């Protein structure tokens, strides 16, 4: 089983429980774990931050950590985008915001690879102000998990 990480996994880890100075083992594990990947759109979001996390991504994540959006992923993304555009309960700005970020690309890659998406977003079908990654992922039969579940599944321990 492989896991695709959302940007918020990195950002919240840096800002909270797995801060670089508190839990360096998390970051070592992340940079060496073969079961975790992400997409290049997540990399772009992380590099836009221009902070300690940006430097860590540049220095520690191997290039193959980020999956390139090839033709197959682009075709799957078009399917995701068509679904998002078909949702009558959301206004155009919410659709544009969702499709301009990495979430649609994570879903597209997961559709092809059958990966689990790792995100801190909650699956809330009642939310109408924002399109949530787990809601769209569920439409395509994909599973989302929290990082804590991934750590337990992979039996990771930090000493």
Beta strands, then each sheet from edge to edge (+ up, - down):
strand 1: 3-5
strand 2: 36-39
strand 3: 66-67
strand 4: 116-118
strand 5: 144-145
sheet 1: 3+ 2+ 1+ 4+ 5+
end
